[in-house]
């Protein structure tokens, strides 16, 4: 995994996608790759921790909240407390749509929060905003 992340980091912005819903994950992977992003896939909190423990931070984390094993709120805390990852933008994409959940995610350290169902063009626009001009990907939404 470590060598894969290192290879990806030189070419395209790298996004770690963490979502346990198979259909949403497939759509996200397709959308992100089509727009020029390299995607590292994690389907639950444990898989994310395997990536996280490598130490090399991606350009962005796209994170669901309701995950098996370790929820997204706990993962946000781990990211923000790690010196290598603490400045990595976190975009929460979750079915947790109550105001309380959104505020909790933002207070925990997420940079942005989108509820499901989501609009693909809006998601890409928010990713581009979080990555800034340093990491422009292909524009083919």
PyMOL commands that set and color helices and strands:
alter all, ss='L'
color gray80, all
select helices_A, chain A and resi 2-9+22-34+45-52+72-80+99-108+120-131+133-135
alter helices_A, ss='H'
color red, helices_A
select strands_A, chain A and resi 14-18+38-42+60-63+89-94+112-115
alter strands_A, ss='S'
color yellow, strands_A
deselect
rebuild
show_as cartoon
